[in-house]
Amino acid sequence: MIRRRTFLASTGAAALGTLAAPSVLRAQSGPLKIGTYGGYFEESFREHIYPDFTAATGIEVESIPEPTGEAWLVQLQQAARAGQAPADVSMMAQVPRIRGERAGLWAGLDTGAMENLGNLPEHFVHAYDDGRTYGTGAVSWFITLVTNTDVYPEAPDSWAELWDPANENRLGLLALASNSFLLEVTATVHFGGKEILATEEGILEVMEKLAEVKPNVRLWYRDEGQFQQALETGEIPMGQYYHDVTGLAAADGKPVRSTFPQEGAVLDSGSWVVSRASEMLEPSQVFIDYMAQPEVQAKLARFVGTAPTVPRELTDLTDAEFAAVSSDIAPILPQYDLYIDRGDWVNQKWTEIVTG
């Protein structure tokens, strides 16, 4: 994820307009510390998002570049035990976000003071078991079926292509169960949905089906740049990759395409959460609410390359702008709990059955 966003930094970003947001009526004790993924994300938010937010609300921002999600979660937990918050608001990947939820690390939010949260679909509003909302979707991105257009003049339309014997030794797939989400893809394509992943027996059945792609896999990749180069040259002409990065490469003249399969692409995301140790809850809520505005989400789509976390019809994105980052096809949502509750077991069986 971070490597991918670092790659995107080379594309640059254009200056953005200022959007309206409610003013904060009380004085701040200091700047609002906001953490985002390091590299491209942090640079883009610091240069383009935070100045507009400050202009609209009067809230000053201190930008915090985060390390990887699990490392940042540990830092936040340790700091919270000492009553400190390295950042008030953090952009968290879903697995550490859920781990933080289970540890009670995130502050509850006053949804009554956040009028824009109603713009977000249910899967982008996070709550504790007692119903208290503690976080929202911040940014999202898609993993799609990608092909080299010289080798595949016609675009494939289904994830089922991964199993086609005609694609022997032609695929590049993400190497880890917890970031490839190929279990969810396999369950959707071959078992009618993800319900089969509710039991270990079902997970094993899905893994055995996924293992049938092994003759077609040339590379189980962790280095995204390695696969991208092989995709562009046609050495590995099909696989799964990030829609936005593939689109940028295509716009740069590379013979690649990104396709949203008929079963849906995988929708991954980061979320906004507030440390329970933060003394800046009110301005944190203003920021999270500001980011849920359709205008802000459209701005992120245009200049950061993320898919909007609000429904398309609420934005003013053109068909071309929307297609560059998203799709109207219902997505495949990852089963993040699976990689927490059964993570060690899944990883062991994944290595034995799928990639071994």
C-alpha positions in Angstrom: 0.0 0.0 0.0 2.6 2.5 1.0 5.0 1.5 -1.8 2.1 2.0 -4.2 1.3 5.5 -2.9 5.0 6.4 -3.0 5.0 5.5 -6.7 2.0 7.7 -7.2 3.9 10.6 -5.8 5.9 10.9 -9.0 2.7 11.9 -10.9 2.3 15.2 -8.9 -1.1 16.8 -8.1 -2.8 20.0 -9.2 -3.9 22.8 -6.9 -7.4 22.4 -5.5 -10.2 24.8 -4.7 -11.5 25.7 -1.3 -14.7 24.0 0.0 -17.0 25.2 2.7 -17.3 23.6 6.1 -18.7 24.7 9.5 -16.6 26.9 11.6 -15.3 25.8 15.0 -16.8 28.0 17.6 -14.3 27.5 20.4 -10.6 28.3 20.6 -8.1 25.5 19.9 -5.4 24.6 22.4 -3.1 23.8 19.5 -3.0 22.4 15.9 -5.0 19.4 15.1 -2.5 16.5 14.5 -3.6 14.4 11.6 -1.8 11.2 10.6 -1.9 9.8 7.1 0.0 7.0 5.3 3.5 8.3 4.6 4.8 9.3 1.2 2.3 10.4 -1.4 -0.8 10.5 0.8 0.9 12.6 3.5 2.4 15.0 0.9 -0.9 15.4 -1.0 -3.0 16.0 2.1 -0.4 18.5 3.5 -0.2 20.4 0.3 -3.8 20.3 -1.0 -6.3 19.2 1.6 -5.2 20.8 4.9 -4.9 24.3 3.6 -8.5 24.2 2.3 -9.7 22.7 5.5 -8.0 25.4 7.6 -9.4 28.1 5.3 -12.9 26.8 5.7 -12.8 26.1 9.5 -10.0 28.1 11.1 -8.5 24.8 12.4 -4.7 24.7 12.0 -3.3 21.3 11.1 0.0 19.5 11.9 0.6 16.8 9.4 1.9 13.5 10.7 3.4 10.9 8.3 2.5 7.4 9.7 4.6 4.2 9.5 2.9 1.0 8.4 -0.5 0.4 9.9 0.4 -2.2 12.5 3.5 -0.2 13.7 1.3 2.9 14.0 -1.3 1.0 15.9 1.3 -0.1 18.5 2.6 3.5 18.8 -0.9 4.8 19.4 -1.7 2.1 21.9 1.5 2.7 23.9 1.0 6.5 23.8 -2.7 6.2 24.9 -1.7 4.2 28.0 0.5 7.2 28.9 -2.4 9.6 28.2 -0.7 10.9 25.0 -1.8 11.1 21.3 1.0 11.2 18.6 -1.9 12.1 16.3 -5.5 13.1 17.1 -6.9 11.8 13.9 -5.3 8.8 12.1 -5.9 7.2 8.7 -5.9 3.5 9.5 -5.9 0.4 7.3 -8.8 -1.9 8.1 -7.1 -4.7 10.0 -5.3 -2.3 12.5 -8.5 -0.3 12.7 -10.4 -3.4 13.8 -7.6 -4.3 16.3 -7.9 -0.8 17.7 -11.6 -1.2 18.0 -11.3 -4.4 20.0 -8.8 -2.7 22.3 -11.1 0.3 22.8 -8.5 2.6 21.5 -10.7 4.9 19.4 -12.8 7.7 20.9 -16.5 7.7 20.3 -17.8 10.4 17.9 -20.8 12.7 18.4 -22.6 11.8 15.2 -25.2 14.5 15.9 -22.6 17.1 15.3 -21.5 15.5 12.0 -24.1 16.2 9.4 -22.2 14.8 6.5 -21.9 11.2 7.8 -25.2 10.4 6.3 -23.5 10.6 2.9 -21.5 7.5 3.7 -22.7 3.9 2.9 -23.0 1.6 5.9 -19.6 -0.2 5.3 -17.9 3.1 5.7 -19.3 4.0 9.1 -17.6 2.0 12.0 -19.2 1.5 15.4 -18.5 -0.4 18.6 -20.8 -3.2 19.7 -22.7 -0.8 21.9 -23.5 1.3 18.8 -21.1 4.2 19.4 -19.7 5.4 16.1 -15.9 5.8 16.2 -14.7 6.0 12.6 -15.5 6.6 9.0 -14.2 5.7 5.6 -11.4 8.1 4.6 -10.2 6.9 1.2 -10.7 3.8 -0.9 -9.1 2.0 -3.9 -9.7 -1.0 -6.1 -7.8 -4.2 -6.9 -8.9 -5.2 -10.4 -8.1 -7.7 -13.2 -5.3 -6.2 -15.3 -3.9 -7.2 -18.7 -1.3 -6.2 -21.3 -3.3 -4.9 -24.3 -0.7 -6.2 -26.8 -1.1 -9.8 -25.5 -4.9 -9.5 -24.8 -6.4 -7.2 -27.4 -9.9 -7.9 -25.9 -10.5 -7.1 -22.3 -11.4 -10.0 -20.1 -14.7 -9.6 -18.2 -14.5 -12.1 -15.3 -12.2 -13.2 -12.5 -12.8 -16.7 -13.9 -10.1 -15.9 -16.4 -7.6 -16.7 -13.6 -8.6 -20.4 -13.8 -8.6 -20.6 -17.6 -6.0 -23.2 -18.9 -5.4 -20.8 -21.8 -3.6 -18.5 -19.3 -1.0 -21.0 -18.2 2.1 -19.3 -16.8 0.7 -15.9 -17.5 -0.5 -14.6 -14.2 0.9 -12.3 -11.5 -1.0 -12.4 -8.2 -0.5 -10.8 -4.8 1.4 -13.2 -2.6 -0.5 -12.8 0.8 -4.0 -13.9 1.6 -4.4 -10.7 3.7 -3.7 -8.3 0.9 -4.7 -10.2 -2.2 -8.2 -11.0 -1.0 -8.2 -13.9 -3.4 -10.2 -16.0 -0.9 -13.0 -13.5 -1.3 -12.7 -13.5 -5.1 -12.7 -17.3 -5.3 -15.7 -17.5 -2.9 -17.6 -15.0 -5.0 -16.8 -16.6 -8.4 -17.1 -20.2 -7.5 -19.2 -20.5 -4.4 -21.9 -17.9 -4.9 -20.7 -15.5 -2.2 -18.4 -15.1 0.8 -20.6 -17.0 3.3 -18.5 -20.1 2.8 -15.6 -18.3 4.5 -17.4 -18.4 7.8 -16.0 -21.8 8.8 -12.5 -23.4 8.6 -13.9 -26.2 6.5 -15.3 -23.7 4.0 -12.1 -21.7 3.9 -10.1 -24.9 3.1 -12.6 -25.7 0.3 -12.1 -22.2 -1.2 -8.3 -22.6 -0.9 -8.4 -25.9 -2.7 -10.3 -24.2 -5.5 -7.9 -21.3 -5.6 -5.0 -23.7 -5.7 -6.2 -24.8 -9.2 -4.8 -21.5 -10.5 -1.2 -22.5 -9.7 -0.3 -23.7 -13.2 -1.3 -20.3 -14.5 0.7 -18.3 -11.9 4.1 -17.1 -13.0 4.7 -14.8 -10.1 3.3 -14.5 -6.6 4.4 -11.0 -6.0 5.2 -8.8 -3.0 7.1 -6.2 -4.9 4.5 -4.3 -6.8 7.0 -2.6 -9.0 8.3 -6.0 -10.2 4.9 -7.0 -11.4 4.1 -3.7 -12.9 7.2 -3.8 -15.1 6.5 -7.4 -16.1 2.9 -6.4 -17.0 4.0 -3.5 -19.1 6.5 -5.5 -21.1 4.1 -8.4 -21.6 6.3 -10.9 -19.7 3.5 -11.4 -17.2 0.5 -10.2 -19.2 -2.4 -10.8 -16.7 -3.0 -10.5 -13.0 -4.5 -8.5 -10.2 -3.3 -5.0 -9.5 -4.4 -1.5 -8.4 -6.8 0.2 -10.7 -5.4 3.7 -10.2 -1.8 2.8 -10.8 -2.7 0.8 -13.9 -4.7 3.7 -15.2 -1.8 6.1 -14.7 0.5 3.7 -16.6 -2.0 3.5 -19.4 -2.3 7.3 -19.6 1.5 7.3 -19.8 1.3 5.2 -23.0 2.0 1.8 -21.5 0.1 -1.1 -23.1 -1.9 -2.0 -20.0 -5.6 -1.9 -19.0 -7.6 -2.3 -15.8 -10.9 -4.1 -15.9 -13.7 -4.3 -13.3 -14.8 -7.9 -13.6 -18.5 -8.6 -13.7 -18.3 -10.1 -10.2 -16.9 -6.8 -8.9 -13.4 -5.6 -8.1 -12.0 -5.8 -4.6 -12.6 -2.6 -2.6 -10.0 -1.8 0.0 -9.8 1.3 2.1 -8.4 3.4 4.9 -10.5 4.9 7.7 -10.4 8.0 10.0 -10.3 7.3 13.7 -9.5 9.4 16.8 -7.2 8.3 19.6 -9.1 8.1 22.9 -6.1 10.1 24.4 -6.8 13.0 22.2 -7.9 16.3 23.8 -9.0 17.6 20.3 -12.2 15.6 19.8 -14.3 18.4 18.7 -12.0 19.7 15.9 -11.3 16.0 15.0 -15.0 15.5 14.4 -15.1 18.7 12.3 -12.3 17.3 10.1 -13.9 13.8 9.7 -17.2 15.4 8.8 -15.5 17.8 6.4 -13.9 14.8 4.6 -17.3 13.1 4.2 -18.5 16.0 1.9 -19.2 14.9 -1.7 -17.2 17.9 -2.9 -14.1 16.8 -1.0 -14.4 13.1 -2.1 -14.7 14.3 -5.7 -11.6 16.4 -5.2 -9.7 13.4 -3.9 -10.8 11.4 -6.9 -9.6 14.0 -9.3 -6.2 14.8 -7.7 -5.3 11.9 -5.4 -6.7 9.0 -7.5 -8.8 7.5 -4.7 -12.4 6.2 -5.2 -15.0 8.3 -3.5 -16.4 6.9 -0.2 -19.8 8.5 -1.0 -22.2 7.4 -3.7 -21.4 8.5 -7.2 -24.7 10.4 -7.6 -23.8 12.8 -4.8 -20.6 13.9 -6.6 -20.2 16.0 -9.7 -17.6 13.6 -11.2 -17.9 13.1 -15.0 -18.2 9.6 -16.4 -14.5 9.7 -17.3 -13.4 11.0 -13.9 -15.5 8.3 -12.1 -14.2 5.5 -14.4 -10.6 6.6 -13.6 -11.1 5.6 -10.0 -14.2 3.5 -9.5 -17.1 1.5 -11.1 -20.8 1.1 -10.7 -20.4 -2.6 -10.4 -21.0 -3.7 -6.8 -17.6 -4.4 -5.2 -16.2 -7.4 -3.4 -15.7 -6.3 0.2 -12.8 -8.0 2.1 -13.5 -10.2 5.1 -11.0 -8.3 7.4 -12.1 -10.1 10.5 -10.9 -13.4 9.0 -7.3 -12.2 8.9 -7.5 -11.2 12.6 -9.5 -14.1 14.1 -7.9 -16.8 12.1 -4.8 -15.0 10.8 -2.1 -17.5 11.8 -4.1 -20.5 10.6 -5.0 -18.8 7.3 -1.4 -17.9 6.6 -0.2 -21.4 7.4 -2.8 -23.1 5.2 -2.3 -20.4 2.5 1.3 -21.4 2.2 0.6 -25.1 2.3 -2.2 -25.1 -0.2 -2.2 -22.0 -2.4 1.4 -20.7 -2.9 3.4 -23.8 -1.8 
